[in-house]
Amino acid sequence: MHPKPLIVAATQAEIMPSIPFFEEHRIPYIVTGVGMLATTYALTKALARSPSSLVLNVGIAGSFSHNIAIGSVVEIIHDTLSELGAESSEGFIPIEELGFGSSSWSSLPIDSVQTDLPRVQAITVNKVHGSLTSIAHLQKRLPEIHVESMEGAAAFYVCHEENMPCIQVRSISNYVEARDKSAWDIPLAIRNLNHWLNNFLTSNSALFLR
């Protein structure tokens, strides 16, 4: 039997509407826990335990751009550990400039599998941004970034190390701005994410539902 793709999410809530579908069609999935450390451990353990043909990392995220509406679903094609490096009096020094490795990874898609979603770049953080000052500093340093999560780059990293095809899809629950949870819409983001996920799995039934 050929290995199936693996669905990866940080929390059960993010994929709860789709879990009955996963179980009906025996689609493997894991809930890693929040954050890059939990994701790295859980995903590495899952891949060591059982081979997969593709990792599909899904979840909600914040958007730096108001051109992306809350509830929009996007594909992350490049993700950066924006905090990995050092700080000097002149500002942040990425780990690449220190000569100690990489802080960015790209998706490793399968040519035959298309998400048909807008493609954006993201950062992965331990501390989500909620201060206008820190947001301004980040956007000056990384103006190409649209989205932030707490797990995405970790999933990309594991997949690159394992030479495993991987796709990351995020649904926007809030804008990255001065923290105001009353302006967030997590239920909408989760509904739209799972609506896309159901359609995506069905459209790629030869890969996911065999």
N, C-alpha and C positions, 0 to 999 in steps of 0.2 A: 504494500500500500504506500502510495506517495505521501510525503508529509504535507499537512495543511498549513496555511498561514496562521499566525498567532496574533490575536488582538490584545493590545496592551493599553491599559488605562491606569491612572494614578488612584482613582477612587471608584467605588462601585456605583455611586450616584451618577457618574458621568455616562455610564453604559447601561444603567438599570433597565431602560425601556427595551434594550436589545438582548438582554440576557436570555429570555425565553427563546428567542430566535436562535441564538448561539447554541443553546442546549438541544433544541429540536434538531438542528442540523449538525450537531457534534463539532462545532467550530471551537477550537481551543482559545481560551482567553485567560489573562491574568490581571489581577488588581495589585499593583506594586506597592502602593502607599505613596504619599506625597513627597516630592523632592528627588534630587538627582542621585543621592546615595541609595535610597530605597529602590529607585528604578534600576540603577546599575546592578544591584545585588539580585533583585527578583528576576530581571530579564536574563542575566547571565545564568542563574540557576535553572530557569525554565528551558533555555536553549541547550544547556548541558544535559538536562533530563530527557528532552524529547526534541528531535530535529523538526525544523519548520522550513517552509518554502519562502516565507515572507513575514516580516514584522510590520504590523499596522498599528502605529501609536496614535491614539485618539484622546481628545480631552477638550476642556475649555481653556481660554486664554484671554489676556488683555491686549488691547490694540493701542498703539501710540498714535495711529492715524484715524482722524474722524472721517476719512474717505471710506473707511471700512465700517459698515453699519453694525451695530450690536445685533447679534444673531446670525451674522454672516459666517459661512464655513469656508475655510481657506486651507490650502496645502502649504506646508512649510518645506521649502527646498534647501534651506541652509540655516544652521542654528549655531549660535556662539555662546560659550560660557563667558559672559561679559565681565565677570568678577575675577577670572583666573589670571593672576599676574601680580604686579607689585605697584606700590604707590610711592611717588617721590614728590618733592616740593613743586615740581612742574606738572604733576598730574599722574594719570594712570599709565602703567607700562604693561602691555599684553605679554603673556608668557612666551609668545613667539620671539619678541624682541629680547627676552632674557635668555633665549637659547635652550629652553627646557621643554619644548614640545609644542603641541597644537591646542587651540581652544575652540576651533570651528570644524564642523563636519557638515556634509551635504547628504541629502537623501540618496538612497541607492535603489531607484525604482526598477520595476520590470517593464520592458518595452510594451508588452501586451496589456498592461494594466494602467489605465488612465483614470485619474480622479475627476477630471473635467472641472476643476476648481481654480479660482485665482491663486497664483503662486506668489508667496511672500517669504521674506527672511525674518528670522526670529532670534531672540536671546533666551537663554535659560539662566535663572537666577535662584539664589537661596533666599533673597529678600525681595519680594515684589515691590515695585516702585509706587510710592504714594506721596512724594514730596516734589513740588514744582522745581526746586533747586536741583535735586538729583536727576530728575527727568531731563532738565535742560542740559546738564553736563553730559548725560548719556547720549542724547540726540546730537549733540555737537561732535561727540567722539564716534558715534556709529549712526550716521544719518540715514543709512539704507534700511535700518531695522523698523519693522512694522508691528511686531507682536512679541509678547513675552509669556513664558510659562516657567514652571519649576522642574520640568522633567525632559523636555524634548531633546536637548543636546546629549543627555546621558543615553537615551535610547539610540540615537545616531552613533554615538561612540561605541557602544557595545556591538552594534551591527557592523560597523566598520572593522572592528577587531576580529569579529567572527566571519567576515566576508558574507554577510547576510543581507539580502535585499530588504530595504525598509522604506516605509512611507509614513509621514507624520501629517495628521489632519487635526485642525483646531477650529472650534466654534467660539466666536467672540462674545464674552459675557459682560465686558466692561471696557471703558477707555482707561488708559494709563494716565492718570491725572491726580490732582490732590484727592486723597482717599475719601470716597463718599459712597458707601455701600448702597445707599438708597437709589443711586443712579445705575446700579448693576441690574442685569436681567439674566441670572443664572438659569432659571427654568426655561426661558426661550432658547438660550444657547444649547442646553441639553436636548431639548425637543428637536431643534434643527440639526444638531449633530447626529442624533440617532435616526432621524428621517433620512439624512444623506447616507448614513451607514447601511441602513436596510436596503436602500436602492442600490448602493455600490456593491454590496454582497450579492444581491440578486442578479445584477448586471454581469457580475463576474462569477457566475455559478459554477463554471467549469473548474475554477480554482478553489473556491471557498466551500461549495456545497457538494462536492463529489464524495 
